[in-house]
Amino acid sequence: MWQGRNDGDEIIHKRLFKCLNNSSKNKLLGFCSSLGVQRNHGRIGSELAPKIIRKNMANFAIHDDFDFEDLGDIENFDTLEIGDDLLYCKCLEILHNNHYGVILGGGHETSLAPIKALLDYKKSVGVINFDAHFDVRIQKLHTSGNSFYKAYEYARKNNYHFSYLCLGASTISNTKALFQTMKDIKADYVLDNEFEKSTKAIDNFLKQNDIIYLSIDVDVFSQSIAPGVSAPAIFGINLKEILLLLKLIFESKKVFLADICEFNPKFDIDNHTARLVAYLAYFLLSKGEI
């Protein structure tokens, strides 16, 4: 899948598919799952996303000395719990090697295992999640709708520090009960129709947390530019808005792991969402240095 246009071997013709380097500290990992989405009664298909994201990244023109290693995909597991364990181990390995990892989901069940690995590694994590949904449902089983509540529970059980900031949340996508849960776990949020408040919220959050896990749920974008998601947003944000905030987050030098989730190729239109997610995945992998 790492194939693209070859205009020559000189560096001036460099494209992303030529940036593969097994010695790179930038690691890319796929998590091919929609099992959590299925448990949460959503539209399945996100297990197809990692390979399609790579295909749409491959031909990007590269203007610096960027490189990365592709660790492949975690796939074909029978239960989400098995998948979670495999992803946890891989992320812990990335952290112990002092590397930086970007995970391509998958549904938003993707986020739990990496956060648990980071909690075990650093004992403290601040999670910044761009998402129309809080994903803090109180449920027995792990689903795409409760990764951040499950992470909160894991941190509390192990006496770790856990903070959560959700940016772009929709009032019509989160019940009153979910707003109450956010209050109960002392999490903060910025609504999609007040997204201009995000800069201040991020500044405050970064002052309070030295270890950041960054997550992008593609349904935070307007469905007009990201139709291929598990749960489309009516209002949503645009690409320019999020890029400025991502740069601010990466400038802190505090991001250890990141993911991008909920791209569902089954519902995409003319690769609109695929191209958007591919660009964002490269943006995350390069830590905003595009």
Beta strands, then each sheet from edge to edge (+ up, - down):
strand 1: 26-31
strand 2: 69-74
strand 3: 100-105
strand 4: 124-130
strand 5: 161-169
strand 6: 188-191
strand 7: 212-217
strand 8: 255-261
sheet 1: 2+ 1+ 3+ 8+ 7+ 4+ 5+ 6+
end
